[in-house]
Amino acid sequence: MQLDDITISRAITRSFTEDFQEAMDVEVAIGGAGPAGMTAAYYLAKEGVKTVIFERSLRPGGGMPGGGMMFNTIVVQEEAKEILGEFNVRTKEYEKGYYTADSVEAASAICFKTIQAGVKIFNLMSIEDVMIRQNDRISGLVLNWSAVTLAGLHVDPLAIRSKVVIDATGHASEICHIVVNKLGGRLRTEGGGIMGEKSMWAEVAERKIVENTKEVYPGLIVTGMAANAVCGAPRMGPIFGGMLLSGKRAAEVAIEILQPS
């Protein structure tokens, strides 16, 4: 078979454009393809919720592939081991209650299973703003290419609509910062603002991260490290069980919003 460069280029541009147009009107839009964001998307897709993720960097996975200080091993606790098992990630018991996993395997498996569940992940896209419509409710995201942002180019963005937005942007909690700094929005936190993450304390952070996974502004949920950063809890370091549990909880909160009893 003779290959044609133009056919290859058309296949890429046409397929991407079709996927992007489909992503412009969804039920849930997630900022950040780290472990919490992808886990949330996975569980949403399993329930038939139309979900899309926008990731600013080249690769999904967030901080998970780096493990602890570039030792590509992560730790999860008993409560989260079942979630890794659902993604077919192999774990080893280090001692009672502590399980290790290959960080690259974990990130890759979560990404693969999330996409296979029906989630579209768009990498190299940055969230520049949010859409606000009725009753000051978050109703979508404003996007630009990450390269445009990094280069400081004056290029206007595009918008997508969603019923729920999940901030899974990690320590930076970028979407929440937009709501507070640009809109003057008051979050459902002590004081109404972004409280900032505290120093590393795994025991407290792992407990708080699930508690802090909630709707902090109409239509906006926080998950993963963004949840602890917004609500003023400690960071947890290279134990990732809380990230997975937080992602699953974010999916539950989103479904509660979409399908109120």
MOKA-V437310 format. One record per residue. N is the residue number from 1. SS is DSSP state (H for helix, E for strand, - for the rest). Layout:
n->{N N}
ss->{SS SS}
This chain:
n->{1 2 3 4 5 6 7 8 9 10 11 12 13 14 15 16 17 18 19 20 21 22 23 24 25 26 27 28 29 30 31 32 33 34 35 36 37 38 39 40 41 42 43 44 45 46 47 48 49 50 51 52 53 54 55 56 57 58 59 60 61 62 63 64 65 66 67 68 69 70 71 72 73 74 75 76 77 78 79 80 81 82 83 84 85 86 87 88 89 90 91 92 93 94 95 96 97 98 99 100 101 102 103 104 105 106 107 108 109 110 111 112 113 114 115 116 117 118 119 120 121 122 123 124 125 126 127 128 129 130 131 132 133 134 135 136 137 138 139 140 141 142 143 144 145 146 147 148 149 150 151 152 153 154 155 156 157 158 159 160 161 162 163 164 165 166 167 168 169 170 171 172 173 174 175 176 177 178 179 180 181 182 183 184 185 186 187 188 189 190 191 192 193 194 195 196 197 198 199 200 201 202 203 204 205 206 207 208 209 210 211 212 213 214 215 216 217 218 219 220 221 222 223 224 225 226 227 228 229 230 231 232 233 234 235 236 237 238 239 240 241 242 243 244 245 246 247 248 249 250 251 252 253 254 255 256 257 258 259 260 261}
ss->{- - - - H H H H H H H H H H H H H H H H H H - - E E E E E E E - - E H H H H H H H H H H H H - - - - E E E E E - - - - - E - - H H H - E - - E - E E E E E H H H H H H H H H - - - - - E E E E - - E E E E E H H H H H H H H H H H H H H - - - E E E E - E E E E E E E E - H H H - E E E E E E E E H H H H H H - - - - - - E E E E E E E E E E - - H H H - H H H H H H H H - - - - - - - - - - - - - - - - E - - - H H H H H H H H H H - - E E E E - - E E E - - H H H H H H H - - E - - - - E - H H H H H H H H H H H H H H H H H H - - -}
